[in-house]
Amino acid sequence: MAAKNKTKVLATVPSRIATKAVSSRKYANELSSSDDSDVEEYNNSDLLNLEERKGSTSSNTTSDKDLASEKDQTQLPSNYCGRCLGPATSWYCRIPHAVRHRRDDGVVVKKSKLEHRFICLACKKKYSIVYKRVKGGGYEKIVRGTKWCFRGRHTRDPLPEDDLRRNVAGIVELIVGPSIQKDIDELPHTHPDAEILCILSDGFYEFKGRELSLEIKMSKLKKLSLVDVPLTNLRLNDLLTPNIEEIELKNIPDECDIDIMLSRLRNICIHFWNGPSKIINDMLKAAQALERFESYKLRVTKMSFASNALQTIDLHRADRLEELSIWAPRLKFLGLQACPSVRKIDMIQCHALRRRLPFDFRVNHDLLVQCKNSQISTEAFHALRSYPRVTFGGPEHPETLSESMLAQLT
């Protein structure tokens, strides 16, 4: 069980394998033929053999080889598998649930255990990670539910685009462990062509005693996702990571020294952060190609947006937001749901970026504004109502507030 303490590197695959789209009929047949009967409780040691082989080009485990040894090796295909992107050296192709495809489905806390539930967006099935208290102190990690995202035969045929149960070239997924800082620092050498980097904690999340820094040069990186990572330093700019277009920051320490200055940034997602407003506004000022900004419980007091491409601003549960400034001629949706402190909104109608718009630029769509369960001052509400194209309504988030909290907002 010593392998539990190692940092796990998932889904690192050779880039020389390409995939193409085929008909969805074959995908449907494959779904019905794959073995999905492995709904069981199993220890994470079953997966560690697969997940902890850093830099591996195959997704086959020791148990896979054991299964293959019972078959006639001459019947196995000699080429690489189009799904796992590794050599088809075993009878079965197995794909673990990818970190990038899992979505939270709730947490159950009991006296002797903690169960974190997930839904895999690739296979549409549920599984749980359980931390069970053991005698003598500490916890044992157990995974329950559907064991594999895919379990079936290797294939040399291209897969349909909507079949996400596969390894993808250019993606690196790291799980925080004792050697995580070394793994991060070595990424420019071990994965210089990575386009997507996902880092997250996979256990009890503790900031104390850990200091992590992310300040590396990865010129081909396009997306960065950090979830429950106890960072103390985060540096992203056009010299280190010039091609990043999307970032996801969830539950990053408020004390983290964040400096994000990316001119090609198009999509920003931030959940649970309570740091200085200046850090967010400096990032927004540099991101003049921004198209979408989405946040949940982003507790800053002032925000300023300026982008000719910006179409969506969704500030859900921005509890401390007081002032909002927006230049976004293409804006389609402004979400201010459950924002209790908004007192000033400036819908800018003349900005230096206006000169970059086409000469005959016109907008013929409505601007939907969702402000359900919010407290907006009379002045701010008038600024919204007097802005051309504004229509109140649009998509809503499911309410998670208690009845007493809702009563204070309404």
Disulfide bonds with the S-S distance in Angstrom:
none
